[in-house]
Every structure is written in C-alpha cells, then in structure tokens.
Amino acid sequence: MASRRGNAKTGEQADKYSVLLPTYNERENLPLIVWLLVKYFGESGYNYEIIVIDDGSPDGTLQIAEQLQKIYGADKILLRPRAKKLGLGTAYIHGIKHASGNFIIIMDADLSHHVSTLPLKQKEGGYDLVSGTRYRGDGGVYGWDLRRKLISRGANFITQVLLRPGASDLTGSFRLYKTEVLEKLVEQCVSKGYVFQMEMIVRARQLGYTVGEVPISFVDRVYGESKLGGNEIVSFLKGLLTLFATT
C-alpha cells in the first residue's frame, strides 16, 4: 500500500503519529478535537499530523477543516475529503494512503476519546496494536442512555461468545497501530462499517500481533447526533455471522 513515509528511523525521537479523523456532520466538534490534539502533541513533543477524512458532510464540516488548516498549517492538518459517505472502514483505508507516520491513531471526532493514553501504553509494552477499552479496569461509559449501553454490551458479549478474540472491547473506535501492522490488517479485512473495528482485532490475533488494552472513560458526544441506527445494527449482526463462519 502506497504511503508518504520516508526511510524508517530508530528511537523515540523519530516516531511520528498520524491521527485519522473520519468526519460526517462534525462541524461543532472538529475545532475542539483538533485543538485538543494539537495541545497534547505540542506538550508531549511528539511529531504528528491530523488527517481529516470528510465524507461530504452537508453541515459544512469540510469548510471548518479548511479554516483549521489555515490556523495550524498544512503540514499538521491534512484534508483528504471524499464526495459522499462511504463507510468507516474505507475511510481508514483512504487515510492510510496519505499517512506519513510510523504509528497511526484512529479515533472519533466527537470528543469521546482523549489520545494521550495510547502512545504511553504502546511504549510501555511495545505493542503492535493498542485499543482503548470501556469494559476493563476503571474504564466506563458516560452520557449514554440505557438503550445504547445495552446495544454496546450486547454486541461485545455476543462477539466474545462467537469469536473469542482475547480482547474486552471489540466495538470501540479508539486505537493505535504500528503503521505496517495496520496496512497488513486492512489487506486481510473484508468488513465495512462498524464491523470493521471488530474484524481488525480478530485478524490481529490470528496473525500473531501483540494487542495491548488501556481503560478509557468514553464520554458521549457534546454536539451532533450519533451515527448508530437500525441499519448499522443489522449490518453489524450480518458481519458478525460472516466472521464467525469464516474465521
């Protein structure tokens, strides 16, 4: 898979983090999450880039991203929009092609995650993949109604029973990958949408990659509406059954 990375270097100072931010109608949230990321990376001293992958948001998210690029610089804020909503999995694939870091962080743009925990955990254990978990240690979910909690817990329970993935949170979208590992996993994965996240963990275990988990406090979005609906739930169940039959 083609990318913008140069020759690999050794040592912590050579590390670069590419943050992939898929967006759809995140006009209010995007300036806040970008400010938080810039602040964290600036204080930590890590080299970074933020790649915004907007799927034709009708609320003007791309125009906000263009303003942010002017503020923080085109070397830090990369805009890689697509014409329409094409799914989460393909958004990540699109973003990887433009990433120049040796680590890639995937996360939501709705302020539900804070990036600081992932690099620290990766360096602690040298993991190929680090996943935030809401269901281990002092992790948790805040701001969800009972329906959302039941859906998330139920999805993880069914997944654990059918696939035995060896990880506690399969449906989360807050992860750090070594770039070469993510590229290999993407080549193996066939799922789209929300099932894509689940398959990535399952494939990682199959291929023998090391997976670390760090407890996170997931806070529901500040602005906008959740993208989870009936169609996504049906697609998730279909994808789960496909993985069960093929893995």
TORVEX-303657 format. One record per residue (C-alpha): residue in one letter; y, z, x. Coordinates in nm, 3 decimals, m for minus. Layout:
! residues N
<pt><tordo>A</tordo><yy>Y</yy><zz>Z</zz><xx>X</xx></pt>
...
***
This chain:
! residues 247
<pt><tordo>M</tordo><yy>0.000</yy><zz>0.000</zz><xx>0.000</xx></pt>
<pt><tordo>A</tordo><yy>0.334</yy><zz>m0.104</zz><xx>0.147</xx></pt>
<pt><tordo>S</tordo><yy>0.600</yy><zz>0.159</zz><xx>0.214</xx></pt>
<pt><tordo>R</tordo><yy>0.918</yy><zz>0.216</zz><xx>0.414</xx></pt>
<pt><tordo>R</tordo><yy>0.767</yy><zz>0.470</zz><xx>0.654</xx></pt>
<pt><tordo>G</tordo><yy>0.802</yy><zz>0.417</zz><xx>1.025</xx></pt>
<pt><tordo>N</tordo><yy>0.574</yy><zz>0.543</zz><xx>1.300</xx></pt>
<pt><tordo>A</tordo><yy>0.428</yy><zz>0.888</zz><xx>1.238</xx></pt>
<pt><tordo>K</tordo><yy>0.566</yy><zz>1.178</zz><xx>1.442</xx></pt>
<pt><tordo>T</tordo><yy>0.423</yy><zz>1.519</zz><xx>1.506</xx></pt>
<pt><tordo>G</tordo><yy>0.581</yy><zz>1.855</zz><xx>1.443</xx></pt>
<pt><tordo>E</tordo><yy>0.762</yy><zz>2.018</zz><xx>1.157</xx></pt>
<pt><tordo>Q</tordo><yy>1.097</yy><zz>1.864</zz><xx>1.252</xx></pt>
<pt><tordo>A</tordo><yy>0.956</yy><zz>1.515</zz><xx>1.188</xx></pt>
<pt><tordo>D</tordo><yy>0.848</yy><zz>1.597</zz><xx>0.833</xx></pt>
<pt><tordo>K</tordo><yy>1.023</yy><zz>1.417</zz><xx>0.552</xx></pt>
<pt><tordo>Y</tordo><yy>0.982</yy><zz>1.486</zz><xx>0.182</xx></pt>
<pt><tordo>S</tordo><yy>1.012</yy><zz>1.208</zz><xx>m0.075</xx></pt>
<pt><tordo>V</tordo><yy>1.069</yy><zz>1.351</zz><xx>m0.423</xx></pt>
<pt><tordo>L</tordo><yy>0.964</yy><zz>1.122</zz><xx>m0.707</xx></pt>
<pt><tordo>L</tordo><yy>1.160</yy><zz>1.185</zz><xx>m1.029</xx></pt>
<pt><tordo>P</tordo><yy>1.038</yy><zz>0.972</zz><xx>m1.322</xx></pt>
<pt><tordo>T</tordo><yy>1.302</yy><zz>0.987</zz><xx>m1.596</xx></pt>
<pt><tordo>Y</tordo><yy>1.333</yy><zz>0.890</zz><xx>m1.958</xx></pt>
<pt><tordo>N</tordo><yy>1.633</yy><zz>1.023</zz><xx>m2.152</xx></pt>
<pt><tordo>E</tordo><yy>1.722</yy><zz>1.290</zz><xx>m1.896</xx></pt>
<pt><tordo>R</tordo><yy>2.099</yy><zz>1.233</zz><xx>m1.889</xx></pt>
<pt><tordo>E</tordo><yy>2.184</yy><zz>1.604</zz><xx>m1.916</xx></pt>
<pt><tordo>N</tordo><yy>1.911</yy><zz>1.735</zz><xx>m1.687</xx></pt>
<pt><tordo>L</tordo><yy>1.929</yy><zz>1.487</zz><xx>m1.399</xx></pt>
<pt><tordo>P</tordo><yy>2.257</yy><zz>1.610</zz><xx>m1.240</xx></pt>
<pt><tordo>L</tordo><yy>2.128</yy><zz>1.968</zz><xx>m1.241</xx></pt>
<pt><tordo>I</tordo><yy>1.785</yy><zz>1.897</zz><xx>m1.090</xx></pt>
<pt><tordo>V</tordo><yy>1.936</yy><zz>1.670</zz><xx>m0.824</xx></pt>
<pt><tordo>W</tordo><yy>2.192</yy><zz>1.938</zz><xx>m0.732</xx></pt>
<pt><tordo>L</tordo><yy>1.915</yy><zz>2.199</zz><xx>m0.703</xx></pt>
<pt><tordo>L</tordo><yy>1.704</yy><zz>1.971</zz><xx>m0.485</xx></pt>
<pt><tordo>V</tordo><yy>1.995</yy><zz>1.882</zz><xx>m0.256</xx></pt>
<pt><tordo>K</tordo><yy>2.085</yy><zz>2.250</zz><xx>m0.226</xx></pt>
<pt><tordo>Y</tordo><yy>1.728</yy><zz>2.355</zz><xx>m0.142</xx></pt>
<pt><tordo>F</tordo><yy>1.666</yy><zz>2.083</zz><xx>0.114</xx></pt>
<pt><tordo>G</tordo><yy>2.007</yy><zz>2.135</zz><xx>0.270</xx></pt>
<pt><tordo>E</tordo><yy>1.947</yy><zz>2.508</zz><xx>0.314</xx></pt>
<pt><tordo>S</tordo><yy>1.589</yy><zz>2.464</zz><xx>0.438</xx></pt>
<pt><tordo>G</tordo><yy>1.679</yy><zz>2.195</zz><xx>0.690</xx></pt>
<pt><tordo>Y</tordo><yy>1.406</yy><zz>1.958</zz><xx>0.572</xx></pt>
<pt><tordo>N</tordo><yy>1.468</yy><zz>1.585</zz><xx>0.577</xx></pt>
<pt><tordo>Y</tordo><yy>1.437</yy><zz>1.438</zz><xx>0.228</xx></pt>
<pt><tordo>E</tordo><yy>1.504</yy><zz>1.162</zz><xx>m0.020</xx></pt>
<pt><tordo>I</tordo><yy>1.506</yy><zz>1.168</zz><xx>m0.401</xx></pt>
<pt><tordo>I</tordo><yy>1.368</yy><zz>0.859</zz><xx>m0.572</xx></pt>
<pt><tordo>V</tordo><yy>1.475</yy><zz>0.825</zz><xx>m0.936</xx></pt>
<pt><tordo>I</tordo><yy>1.245</yy><zz>0.602</zz><xx>m1.141</xx></pt>
<pt><tordo>D</tordo><yy>1.412</yy><zz>0.549</zz><xx>m1.474</xx></pt>
<pt><tordo>D</tordo><yy>1.218</yy><zz>0.367</zz><xx>m1.746</xx></pt>
<pt><tordo>G</tordo><yy>1.503</yy><zz>0.203</zz><xx>m1.933</xx></pt>
<pt><tordo>S</tordo><yy>1.645</yy><zz>0.524</zz><xx>m2.084</xx></pt>
<pt><tordo>P</tordo><yy>1.872</yy><zz>0.438</zz><xx>m2.380</xx></pt>
<pt><tordo>D</tordo><yy>2.081</yy><zz>0.754</zz><xx>m2.325</xx></pt>
<pt><tordo>G</tordo><yy>2.244</yy><zz>0.631</zz><xx>m2.003</xx></pt>
<pt><tordo>T</tordo><yy>2.028</yy><zz>0.823</zz><xx>m1.753</xx></pt>
<pt><tordo>L</tordo><yy>2.044</yy><zz>0.536</zz><xx>m1.504</xx></pt>
<pt><tordo>Q</tordo><yy>2.424</yy><zz>0.532</zz><xx>m1.514</xx></pt>
<pt><tordo>I</tordo><yy>2.427</yy><zz>0.905</zz><xx>m1.436</xx></pt>
<pt><tordo>A</tordo><yy>2.186</yy><zz>0.841</zz><xx>m1.148</xx></pt>
<pt><tordo>E</tordo><yy>2.422</yy><zz>0.576</zz><xx>m1.011</xx></pt>
<pt><tordo>Q</tordo><yy>2.705</yy><zz>0.830</zz><xx>m1.011</xx></pt>
<pt><tordo>L</tordo><yy>2.486</yy><zz>1.082</zz><xx>m0.831</xx></pt>
<pt><tordo>Q</tordo><yy>2.402</yy><zz>0.822</zz><xx>m0.569</xx></pt>
<pt><tordo>K</tordo><yy>2.773</yy><zz>0.777</zz><xx>m0.501</xx></pt>
<pt><tordo>I</tordo><yy>2.816</yy><zz>1.153</zz><xx>m0.463</xx></pt>
<pt><tordo>Y</tordo><yy>2.518</yy><zz>1.229</zz><xx>m0.238</xx></pt>
<pt><tordo>G</tordo><yy>2.467</yy><zz>0.895</zz><xx>m0.066</xx></pt>
<pt><tordo>A</tordo><yy>2.231</yy><zz>0.600</zz><xx>m0.099</xx></pt>
<pt><tordo>D</tordo><yy>2.015</yy><zz>0.736</zz><xx>0.183</xx></pt>
<pt><tordo>K</tordo><yy>1.938</yy><zz>1.051</zz><xx>m0.019</xx></pt>
<pt><tordo>I</tordo><yy>1.935</yy><zz>0.919</zz><xx>m0.377</xx></pt>
<pt><tordo>L</tordo><yy>1.728</yy><zz>0.604</zz><xx>m0.420</xx></pt>
<pt><tordo>L</tordo><yy>1.732</yy><zz>0.426</zz><xx>m0.756</xx></pt>
<pt><tordo>R</tordo><yy>1.419</yy><zz>0.232</zz><xx>m0.846</xx></pt>
<pt><tordo>P</tordo><yy>1.451</yy><zz>0.168</zz><xx>m1.221</xx></pt>
<pt><tordo>R</tordo><yy>1.214</yy><zz>m0.024</zz><xx>m1.446</xx></pt>
<pt><tordo>A</tordo><yy>1.301</yy><zz>m0.223</zz><xx>m1.755</xx></pt>
<pt><tordo>K</tordo><yy>1.104</yy><zz>m0.015</zz><xx>m2.004</xx></pt>
<pt><tordo>K</tordo><yy>0.878</yy><zz>0.288</zz><xx>m2.048</xx></pt>
<pt><tordo>L</tordo><yy>0.555</yy><zz>0.200</zz><xx>m1.870</xx></pt>
<pt><tordo>G</tordo><yy>0.382</yy><zz>0.535</zz><xx>m1.826</xx></pt>
<pt><tordo>L</tordo><yy>0.383</yy><zz>0.825</zz><xx>m1.583</xx></pt>
<pt><tordo>G</tordo><yy>0.103</yy><zz>0.702</zz><xx>m1.359</xx></pt>
<pt><tordo>T</tordo><yy>0.263</yy><zz>0.363</zz><xx>m1.298</xx></pt>
<pt><tordo>A</tordo><yy>0.597</yy><zz>0.535</zz><xx>m1.235</xx></pt>
<pt><tordo>Y</tordo><yy>0.443</yy><zz>0.727</zz><xx>m0.946</xx></pt>
<pt><tordo>I</tordo><yy>0.279</yy><zz>0.412</zz><xx>m0.810</xx></pt>
<pt><tordo>H</tordo><yy>0.616</yy><zz>0.238</zz><xx>m0.825</xx></pt>
<pt><tordo>G</tordo><yy>0.784</yy><zz>0.530</zz><xx>m0.647</xx></pt>
<pt><tordo>I</tordo><yy>0.527</yy><zz>0.550</zz><xx>m0.368</xx></pt>
<pt><tordo>K</tordo><yy>0.604</yy><zz>0.191</zz><xx>m0.268</xx></pt>
<pt><tordo>H</tordo><yy>0.961</yy><zz>0.295</zz><xx>m0.187</xx></pt>
<pt><tordo>A</tordo><yy>0.891</yy><zz>0.635</zz><xx>m0.027</xx></pt>
<pt><tordo>S</tordo><yy>0.954</yy><zz>0.684</zz><xx>0.345</xx></pt>
<pt><tordo>G</tordo><yy>0.842</yy><zz>1.048</zz><xx>0.376</xx></pt>
<pt><tordo>N</tordo><yy>0.511</yy><zz>1.173</zz><xx>0.512</xx></pt>
<pt><tordo>F</tordo><yy>0.499</yy><zz>1.412</zz><xx>0.214</xx></pt>
<pt><tordo>I</tordo><yy>0.555</yy><zz>1.317</zz><xx>m0.148</xx></pt>
<pt><tordo>I</tordo><yy>0.655</yy><zz>1.565</zz><xx>m0.418</xx></pt>
<pt><tordo>I</tordo><yy>0.611</yy><zz>1.476</zz><xx>m0.781</xx></pt>
<pt><tordo>M</tordo><yy>0.789</yy><zz>1.678</zz><xx>m1.045</xx></pt>
<pt><tordo>D</tordo><yy>0.959</yy><zz>1.656</zz><xx>m1.382</xx></pt>
<pt><tordo>A</tordo><yy>1.333</yy><zz>1.602</zz><xx>m1.411</xx></pt>
<pt><tordo>D</tordo><yy>1.370</yy><zz>1.852</zz><xx>m1.697</xx></pt>
<pt><tordo>L</tordo><yy>1.435</yy><zz>2.166</zz><xx>m1.482</xx></pt>
<pt><tordo>S</tordo><yy>1.086</yy><zz>2.305</zz><xx>m1.549</xx></pt>
<pt><tordo>H</tordo><yy>1.000</yy><zz>2.326</zz><xx>m1.177</xx></pt>
<pt><tordo>H</tordo><yy>1.154</yy><zz>2.450</zz><xx>m0.854</xx></pt>
<pt><tordo>V</tordo><yy>1.045</yy><zz>2.268</zz><xx>m0.543</xx></pt>
<pt><tordo>S</tordo><yy>1.071</yy><zz>2.550</zz><xx>m0.286</xx></pt>
<pt><tordo>T</tordo><yy>0.717</yy><zz>2.687</zz><xx>m0.330</xx></pt>
<pt><tordo>L</tordo><yy>0.531</yy><zz>2.366</zz><xx>m0.243</xx></pt>
<pt><tordo>P</tordo><yy>0.630</yy><zz>2.296</zz><xx>0.122</xx></pt>
<pt><tordo>L</tordo><yy>0.574</yy><zz>2.661</zz><xx>0.215</xx></pt>
<pt><tordo>K</tordo><yy>0.223</yy><zz>2.664</zz><xx>0.068</xx></pt>
<pt><tordo>Q</tordo><yy>0.133</yy><zz>2.334</zz><xx>0.234</xx></pt>
<pt><tordo>K</tordo><yy>0.240</yy><zz>2.456</zz><xx>0.578</xx></pt>
<pt><tordo>E</tordo><yy>0.054</yy><zz>2.783</zz><xx>0.523</xx></pt>
<pt><tordo>G</tordo><yy>m0.283</yy><zz>2.613</zz><xx>0.479</xx></pt>
<pt><tordo>G</tordo><yy>m0.233</yy><zz>2.256</zz><xx>0.599</xx></pt>
<pt><tordo>Y</tordo><yy>m0.349</yy><zz>2.132</zz><xx>0.259</xx></pt>
<pt><tordo>D</tordo><yy>m0.378</yy><zz>1.766</zz><xx>0.167</xx></pt>
<pt><tordo>L</tordo><yy>m0.250</yy><zz>1.847</zz><xx>m0.180</xx></pt>
<pt><tordo>V</tordo><yy>m0.068</yy><zz>2.148</zz><xx>m0.326</xx></pt>
<pt><tordo>S</tordo><yy>m0.050</yy><zz>2.194</zz><xx>m0.701</xx></pt>
<pt><tordo>G</tordo><yy>0.164</yy><zz>2.434</zz><xx>m0.898</xx></pt>
<pt><tordo>T</tordo><yy>m0.042</yy><zz>2.638</zz><xx>m1.143</xx></pt>
<pt><tordo>R</tordo><yy>0.068</yy><zz>2.818</zz><xx>m1.457</xx></pt>
<pt><tordo>Y</tordo><yy>m0.271</yy><zz>2.983</zz><xx>m1.502</xx></pt>
<pt><tordo>R</tordo><yy>m0.337</yy><zz>3.180</zz><xx>m1.184</xx></pt>
<pt><tordo>G</tordo><yy>m0.179</yy><zz>3.484</zz><xx>m1.022</xx></pt>
<pt><tordo>D</tordo><yy>0.168</yy><zz>3.558</zz><xx>m1.155</xx></pt>
<pt><tordo>G</tordo><yy>0.215</yy><zz>3.205</zz><xx>m1.291</xx></pt>
<pt><tordo>G</tordo><yy>0.318</yy><zz>3.160</zz><xx>m1.653</xx></pt>
<pt><tordo>V</tordo><yy>0.494</yy><zz>2.956</zz><xx>m1.919</xx></pt>
<pt><tordo>Y</tordo><yy>0.826</yy><zz>3.048</zz><xx>m2.076</xx></pt>
<pt><tordo>G</tordo><yy>1.003</yy><zz>2.895</zz><xx>m2.373</xx></pt>
<pt><tordo>W</tordo><yy>0.706</yy><zz>2.721</zz><xx>m2.535</xx></pt>
<pt><tordo>D</tordo><yy>0.609</yy><zz>2.776</zz><xx>m2.896</xx></pt>
<pt><tordo>L</tordo><yy>0.252</yy><zz>2.870</zz><xx>m2.990</xx></pt>
<pt><tordo>R</tordo><yy>0.154</yy><zz>2.508</zz><xx>m3.057</xx></pt>
<pt><tordo>R</tordo><yy>0.248</yy><zz>2.392</zz><xx>m2.707</xx></pt>
<pt><tordo>K</tordo><yy>0.070</yy><zz>2.685</zz><xx>m2.547</xx></pt>
<pt><tordo>L</tordo><yy>m0.246</yy><zz>2.619</zz><xx>m2.746</xx></pt>
<pt><tordo>I</tordo><yy>m0.243</yy><zz>2.249</zz><xx>m2.659</xx></pt>
<pt><tordo>S</tordo><yy>m0.198</yy><zz>2.318</zz><xx>m2.287</xx></pt>
<pt><tordo>R</tordo><yy>m0.455</yy><zz>2.597</zz><xx>m2.272</xx></pt>
<pt><tordo>G</tordo><yy>m0.699</yy><zz>2.397</zz><xx>m2.482</xx></pt>
<pt><tordo>A</tordo><yy>m0.662</yy><zz>2.088</zz><xx>m2.265</xx></pt>
<pt><tordo>N</tordo><yy>m0.724</yy><zz>2.288</zz><xx>m1.948</xx></pt>
<pt><tordo>F</tordo><yy>m1.023</yy><zz>2.470</zz><xx>m2.098</xx></pt>
<pt><tordo>I</tordo><yy>m1.193</yy><zz>2.151</zz><xx>m2.214</xx></pt>
<pt><tordo>T</tordo><yy>m1.125</yy><zz>1.989</zz><xx>m1.878</xx></pt>
<pt><tordo>Q</tordo><yy>m1.273</yy><zz>2.283</zz><xx>m1.690</xx></pt>
<pt><tordo>V</tordo><yy>m1.591</yy><zz>2.273</zz><xx>m1.900</xx></pt>
<pt><tordo>L</tordo><yy>m1.644</yy><zz>1.898</zz><xx>m1.877</xx></pt>
<pt><tordo>L</tordo><yy>m1.524</yy><zz>1.815</zz><xx>m1.524</xx></pt>
<pt><tordo>R</tordo><yy>m1.545</yy><zz>2.142</zz><xx>m1.325</xx></pt>
<pt><tordo>P</tordo><yy>m1.259</yy><zz>2.031</zz><xx>m1.099</xx></pt>
<pt><tordo>G</tordo><yy>m1.219</yy><zz>2.352</zz><xx>m0.897</xx></pt>
<pt><tordo>A</tordo><yy>m0.850</yy><zz>2.391</zz><xx>m0.985</xx></pt>
<pt><tordo>S</tordo><yy>m0.689</yy><zz>2.607</zz><xx>m1.252</xx></pt>
<pt><tordo>D</tordo><yy>m0.412</yy><zz>2.378</zz><xx>m1.382</xx></pt>
<pt><tordo>L</tordo><yy>m0.508</yy><zz>2.015</zz><xx>m1.435</xx></pt>
<pt><tordo>T</tordo><yy>m0.231</yy><zz>1.900</zz><xx>m1.666</xx></pt>
<pt><tordo>G</tordo><yy>0.069</yy><zz>2.012</zz><xx>m1.462</xx></pt>
<pt><tordo>S</tordo><yy>0.302</yy><zz>1.759</zz><xx>m1.300</xx></pt>
<pt><tordo>F</tordo><yy>0.434</yy><zz>1.963</zz><xx>m1.009</xx></pt>
<pt><tordo>R</tordo><yy>0.258</yy><zz>1.871</zz><xx>m0.687</xx></pt>
<pt><tordo>L</tordo><yy>0.297</yy><zz>1.792</zz><xx>m0.319</xx></pt>
<pt><tordo>Y</tordo><yy>0.076</yy><zz>1.535</zz><xx>m0.146</xx></pt>
<pt><tordo>K</tordo><yy>0.039</yy><zz>1.407</zz><xx>0.205</xx></pt>
<pt><tordo>T</tordo><yy>0.155</yy><zz>1.052</zz><xx>0.153</xx></pt>
<pt><tordo>E</tordo><yy>m0.159</yy><zz>0.885</zz><xx>0.288</xx></pt>
<pt><tordo>V</tordo><yy>m0.369</yy><zz>1.107</zz><xx>0.060</xx></pt>
<pt><tordo>L</tordo><yy>m0.165</yy><zz>1.016</zz><xx>m0.246</xx></pt>
<pt><tordo>E</tordo><yy>m0.194</yy><zz>0.647</zz><xx>m0.163</xx></pt>
<pt><tordo>K</tordo><yy>m0.572</yy><zz>0.678</zz><xx>m0.139</xx></pt>
<pt><tordo>L</tordo><yy>m0.596</yy><zz>0.871</zz><xx>m0.466</xx></pt>
<pt><tordo>V</tordo><yy>m0.381</yy><zz>0.620</zz><xx>m0.650</xx></pt>
<pt><tordo>E</tordo><yy>m0.617</yy><zz>0.344</zz><xx>m0.537</xx></pt>
<pt><tordo>Q</tordo><yy>m0.907</yy><zz>0.539</zz><xx>m0.690</xx></pt>
<pt><tordo>C</tordo><yy>m0.745</yy><zz>0.640</zz><xx>m1.018</xx></pt>
<pt><tordo>V</tordo><yy>m0.776</yy><zz>0.432</zz><xx>m1.334</xx></pt>
<pt><tordo>S</tordo><yy>m0.596</yy><zz>0.657</zz><xx>m1.583</xx></pt>
<pt><tordo>K</tordo><yy>m0.242</yy><zz>0.628</zz><xx>m1.715</xx></pt>
<pt><tordo>G</tordo><yy>m0.005</yy><zz>0.872</zz><xx>m1.881</xx></pt>
<pt><tordo>Y</tordo><yy>m0.082</yy><zz>1.245</zz><xx>m1.882</xx></pt>
<pt><tordo>V</tordo><yy>m0.449</yy><zz>1.193</zz><xx>m1.788</xx></pt>
<pt><tordo>F</tordo><yy>m0.333</yy><zz>1.051</zz><xx>m1.456</xx></pt>
<pt><tordo>Q</tordo><yy>m0.244</yy><zz>1.401</zz><xx>m1.331</xx></pt>
<pt><tordo>M</tordo><yy>m0.585</yy><zz>1.534</zz><xx>m1.422</xx></pt>
<pt><tordo>E</tordo><yy>m0.774</yy><zz>1.250</zz><xx>m1.259</xx></pt>
<pt><tordo>M</tordo><yy>m0.582</yy><zz>1.294</zz><xx>m0.935</xx></pt>
<pt><tordo>I</tordo><yy>m0.724</yy><zz>1.644</zz><xx>m0.889</xx></pt>
<pt><tordo>V</tordo><yy>m1.075</yy><zz>1.536</zz><xx>m0.984</xx></pt>
<pt><tordo>R</tordo><yy>m1.067</yy><zz>1.244</zz><xx>m0.740</xx></pt>
<pt><tordo>A</tordo><yy>m0.922</yy><zz>1.464</zz><xx>m0.465</xx></pt>
<pt><tordo>R</tordo><yy>m1.219</yy><zz>1.698</zz><xx>m0.490</xx></pt>
<pt><tordo>Q</tordo><yy>m1.461</yy><zz>1.406</zz><xx>m0.492</xx></pt>
<pt><tordo>L</tordo><yy>m1.309</yy><zz>1.262</zz><xx>m0.175</xx></pt>
<pt><tordo>G</tordo><yy>m1.316</yy><zz>1.597</zz><xx>0.004</xx></pt>
<pt><tordo>Y</tordo><yy>m0.943</yy><zz>1.661</zz><xx>0.025</xx></pt>
<pt><tordo>T</tordo><yy>m0.821</yy><zz>2.018</zz><xx>0.050</xx></pt>
<pt><tordo>V</tordo><yy>m0.633</yy><zz>2.145</zz><xx>m0.255</xx></pt>
<pt><tordo>G</tordo><yy>m0.405</yy><zz>2.449</zz><xx>m0.249</xx></pt>
<pt><tordo>E</tordo><yy>m0.256</yy><zz>2.616</zz><xx>m0.555</xx></pt>
<pt><tordo>V</tordo><yy>0.063</yy><zz>2.815</zz><xx>m0.587</xx></pt>
<pt><tordo>P</tordo><yy>0.152</yy><zz>3.015</zz><xx>m0.901</xx></pt>
<pt><tordo>I</tordo><yy>0.465</yy><zz>2.888</zz><xx>m1.074</xx></pt>
<pt><tordo>S</tordo><yy>0.679</yy><zz>3.003</zz><xx>m1.364</xx></pt>
<pt><tordo>F</tordo><yy>0.712</yy><zz>2.700</zz><xx>m1.589</xx></pt>
<pt><tordo>V</tordo><yy>1.034</yy><zz>2.716</zz><xx>m1.790</xx></pt>
<pt><tordo>D</tordo><yy>1.073</yy><zz>2.483</zz><xx>m2.087</xx></pt>
<pt><tordo>R</tordo><yy>1.336</yy><zz>2.211</zz><xx>m2.063</xx></pt>
<pt><tordo>V</tordo><yy>1.702</yy><zz>2.305</zz><xx>m2.103</xx></pt>
<pt><tordo>Y</tordo><yy>1.815</yy><zz>1.977</zz><xx>m2.256</xx></pt>
<pt><tordo>G</tordo><yy>1.639</yy><zz>1.698</zz><xx>m2.443</xx></pt>
<pt><tordo>E</tordo><yy>1.305</yy><zz>1.681</zz><xx>m2.618</xx></pt>
<pt><tordo>S</tordo><yy>0.950</yy><zz>1.700</zz><xx>m2.489</xx></pt>
<pt><tordo>K</tordo><yy>0.773</yy><zz>1.365</zz><xx>m2.446</xx></pt>
<pt><tordo>L</tordo><yy>0.443</yy><zz>1.516</zz><xx>m2.566</xx></pt>
<pt><tordo>G</tordo><yy>0.343</yy><zz>1.381</zz><xx>m2.905</xx></pt>
<pt><tordo>G</tordo><yy>0.040</yy><zz>1.286</zz><xx>m3.110</xx></pt>
<pt><tordo>N</tordo><yy>m0.017</yy><zz>0.960</zz><xx>m2.926</xx></pt>
<pt><tordo>E</tordo><yy>m0.018</yy><zz>1.138</zz><xx>m2.590</xx></pt>
<pt><tordo>I</tordo><yy>m0.272</yy><zz>1.393</zz><xx>m2.715</xx></pt>
<pt><tordo>V</tordo><yy>m0.506</yy><zz>1.119</zz><xx>m2.841</xx></pt>
<pt><tordo>S</tordo><yy>m0.469</yy><zz>0.929</zz><xx>m2.512</xx></pt>
<pt><tordo>F</tordo><yy>m0.546</yy><zz>1.249</zz><xx>m2.321</xx></pt>
<pt><tordo>L</tordo><yy>m0.870</yy><zz>1.306</zz><xx>m2.512</xx></pt>
<pt><tordo>K</tordo><yy>m0.980</yy><zz>0.946</zz><xx>m2.465</xx></pt>
<pt><tordo>G</tordo><yy>m0.902</yy><zz>0.965</zz><xx>m2.094</xx></pt>
<pt><tordo>L</tordo><yy>m1.087</yy><zz>1.294</zz><xx>m2.058</xx></pt>
<pt><tordo>L</tordo><yy>m1.402</yy><zz>1.148</zz><xx>m2.213</xx></pt>
<pt><tordo>T</tordo><yy>m1.375</yy><zz>0.845</zz><xx>m1.986</xx></pt>
<pt><tordo>L</tordo><yy>m1.353</yy><zz>1.067</zz><xx>m1.679</xx></pt>
<pt><tordo>F</tordo><yy>m1.648</yy><zz>1.275</zz><xx>m1.799</xx></pt>
<pt><tordo>A</tordo><yy>m1.856</yy><zz>0.959</zz><xx>m1.833</xx></pt>
<pt><tordo>T</tordo><yy>m1.755</yy><zz>0.808</zz><xx>m1.500</xx></pt>
<pt><tordo>T</tordo><yy>m1.718</yy><zz>1.098</zz><xx>m1.255</xx></pt>
***
